[in-house]
């Protein structure tokens, strides 16, 4: 009996029972048409309230799903397009070679429209850091190869800044971050933070990868703040190369 009373569908059971009773009374003629019509209207009102309750529960489920953090094995397919359309970009990673090369055609447009792009990679001049970072890679190819990849990234970014100007900032990091970050328009309602966990000797793409939006509180702000702290700890590359 307790299970029946506590059932979430109790109102529907009662509605069905009352509807059946009044149907039988109407068929047998024990209840007049005026009373039967009033009963039908009452039943419709109860049904409407039940529908409102169901819709609220559905909305709650949808909001919970929208705010759930999903672990991915790959980057989201629209990340490149969202990065190209962003006006405030913060990239944090070990070498960022693939990302920066993929943004060559997008960077000038972002900068010319007044956007801001910040890129933070490992300091290629830090010998101990290069050795440690190389050991963490799935297929270590030597410190010089790692250093060359980072310098390619830095040279590409420096060339873009000299050619197009704008708000392109480059910094280098003296420690290995726990994850890579793509922070896009973080302060805007449609901002995203894409986080890639750096695992030890991954067989393929390091993972997991997490994509967060503002609905993913508190982790959206948590990882965005971590990326900002990493950025603040970096050294300005333009001063290093002079």
C-alpha positions in Angstrom: 0.0 0.0 0.0 2.9 2.4 0.8 4.5 1.8 -2.5 1.1 2.6 -4.2 0.7 5.9 -2.3 4.3 6.9 -3.0 4.1 6.1 -6.7 4.8 9.1 -8.9 1.9 8.0 -11.2 -0.7 7.9 -8.4 -2.6 10.9 -9.9 -2.9 9.1 -13.2 -4.2 6.0 -11.6 -6.8 8.0 -9.7 -7.7 9.8 -12.9 -8.2 6.6 -14.8 -10.3 5.1 -12.0 -12.5 8.2 -11.7 -12.9 8.3 -15.4 -14.0 4.7 -15.5 -16.5 5.2 -12.7 -18.1 8.2 -14.4 -18.2 6.3 -17.7 -20.1 3.4 -16.1 -22.5 5.8 -14.4 -23.1 7.6 -17.6 -23.8 4.4 -19.5 -26.2 3.1 -16.9 -28.0 6.5 -16.7 -27.4 6.9 -13.0 -25.8 10.4 -13.5 -27.4 13.2 -15.5 -25.7 14.8 -18.5 -25.1 18.1 -16.6 -23.2 16.3 -13.8 -21.4 14.1 -16.2 -20.2 17.2 -18.2 -18.9 18.8 -15.0 -17.1 15.6 -14.1 -15.4 15.5 -17.6 -14.2 19.1 -17.2 -12.8 18.3 -13.8 -11.0 15.3 -15.2 -9.6 17.4 -18.0 -8.3 19.9 -15.5 -6.6 17.1 -13.5 -5.1 15.8 -16.7 -3.7 19.3 -17.6 -2.0 19.6 -14.2 -0.5 16.1 -14.7 0.9 17.2 -18.1 2.4 20.3 -16.5 4.1 18.1 -13.9 5.4 15.8 -16.6 6.8 18.7 -18.6 8.6 20.1 -15.6 10.2 16.8 -14.9 11.3 16.5 -18.6 12.8 20.0 -18.4 14.7 19.1 -15.3 16.1 16.0 -16.9 17.1 17.9 -20.1 18.9 20.6 -17.9 20.7 17.9 -16.0 21.8 16.2 -19.2 23.0 19.5 -20.7 25.1 20.2 -17.6 26.7 16.8 -17.5 30.4 16.5 -18.1 31.1 13.9 -20.9 34.6 12.3 -21.3 35.6 12.1 -24.9 38.3 10.2 -26.8 38.6 12.9 -29.5 38.2 16.6 -29.8 34.7 17.8 -30.8 34.3 18.1 -34.6 33.3 21.7 -34.4 36.2 22.9 -32.3 38.2 24.3 -35.3 35.2 26.3 -36.5 34.4 27.6 -33.0 38.1 28.6 -32.6 38.1 30.4 -35.9 34.9 32.3 -35.0 36.0 33.2 -31.4 37.1 36.7 -30.5 39.0 35.8 -27.3 41.3 32.7 -27.5 43.6 31.2 -24.9 45.6 28.1 -25.9 47.8 26.2 -23.5 49.8 23.1 -24.4 53.1 21.5 -24.8 54.0 22.4 -28.4 50.7 23.5 -29.9 52.2 22.7 -33.3 49.1 21.2 -34.9 46.8 23.8 -33.4 48.8 26.8 -34.6 49.4 25.4 -38.0 45.7 24.7 -38.4 44.9 28.3 -37.4 47.2 30.0 -39.9 44.4 31.1 -42.1 42.1 32.0 -39.2 44.5 34.0 -37.1 44.7 37.1 -39.4 40.9 37.4 -39.4 40.6 37.2 -35.6 43.4 39.8 -35.1 42.1 42.2 -37.8 38.6 42.2 -36.2 40.1 43.2 -32.9 40.1 39.8 -31.3 42.7 38.6 -28.7 44.7 35.4 -29.1 47.1 34.1 -26.4 49.3 31.1 -26.8 51.3 29.4 -24.0 53.7 26.5 -24.7 56.8 25.0 -23.0 60.0 27.0 -22.8 62.3 25.4 -25.4 65.3 27.0 -23.7 64.7 25.1 -20.5 66.9 21.9 -21.0 65.6 20.1 -17.9 62.0 20.8 -18.9 62.6 19.5 -22.4 64.0 16.3 -21.1 61.1 15.7 -18.8 58.5 16.5 -21.4 60.1 14.3 -24.0 60.1 11.3 -21.5 56.3 11.8 -21.0 55.5 11.5 -24.7 54.2 8.2 -26.1 57.2 7.9 -28.6 60.1 10.0 -27.3 62.1 11.2 -30.3 64.7 13.3 -28.4 64.9 16.7 -26.9 66.0 18.4 -30.1 63.0 17.2 -32.0 60.7 18.4 -29.3 62.5 21.7 -29.1 62.2 22.1 -32.8 58.5 21.6 -32.8 58.0 24.3 -30.1 60.3 26.7 -31.9 58.3 26.2 -35.1 55.2 27.2 -33.2 56.8 30.2 -31.7 58.3 31.3 -35.1 55.0 30.9 -36.8 53.2 33.0 -34.2 55.9 35.6 -34.2 55.7 35.9 -38.0 51.9 36.3 -37.9 52.2 39.0 -35.3 54.8 40.9 -37.3 52.8 40.6 -40.5 49.3 41.4 -39.2 49.8 43.1 -35.8 46.9 42.9 -33.4 46.5 41.4 -30.0 48.5 38.2 -30.3 50.4 37.4 -27.2 53.0 34.6 -26.8 54.3 33.1 -23.6 56.4 30.1 -22.6 56.0 28.0 -19.5 58.7 26.6 -17.2 56.6 23.6 -16.0 54.6 20.9 -17.6 50.8 21.6 -17.3 48.5 18.8 -16.3 46.3 19.4 -19.3 46.0 21.2 -22.6 43.4 24.0 -22.9 41.4 25.6 -25.6 39.5 28.5 -23.9 37.2 30.2 -26.3 35.2 33.4 -25.5 35.1 32.3 -21.8 33.3 35.4 -20.7 30.5 35.1 -23.2 27.4 33.0 -22.9 28.4 30.7 -25.7 32.0 30.3 -24.5 33.6 26.8 -24.2 36.6 25.4 -22.4 38.1 22.3 -24.0 40.5 20.4 -21.7 42.8 17.5 -22.8 44.3 15.5 -20.0 48.0 14.7 -20.6 48.5 11.1 -19.8 51.8 9.3 -19.5 52.9 7.5 -22.7 49.5 7.5 -24.4 48.9 5.0 -27.2 47.1 7.5 -29.3 45.5 10.9 -28.6 46.0 11.7 -24.9 42.8 11.7 -23.0 40.2 12.0 -21.8 39.1 15.2 -23.5 36.3 17.3 -21.8 34.3 20.1 -23.4 32.7 22.4 -20.9 30.1 25.3 -21.3 28.7 27.7 -18.8 26.1 25.2 -17.8 28.8 22.9 -16.5 29.2 24.7 -13.3 31.5 24.7 -11.3 34.0 23.0 -13.6 33.7 25.4 -16.5 35.0 28.2 -14.2 37.4 25.9 -12.5 39.3 24.9 -15.6 39.1 28.4 -17.1 40.7 29.8 -14.0 43.5 27.1 -14.1 44.3 28.1 -17.7 44.5 31.8 -16.6 46.8 30.9 -13.8 49.1 29.0 -16.1 49.1 32.0 -18.5 50.0 34.4 -15.7 52.9 32.2 -14.7 54.4 32.2 -18.2 57.2 34.4 -19.5 56.7 36.8 -22.5 58.4 35.2 -25.5 59.0 38.5 -27.3 61.3 39.6 -24.5 63.1 36.3 -24.5 64.1 36.5 -28.1 65.6 39.9 -28.0 
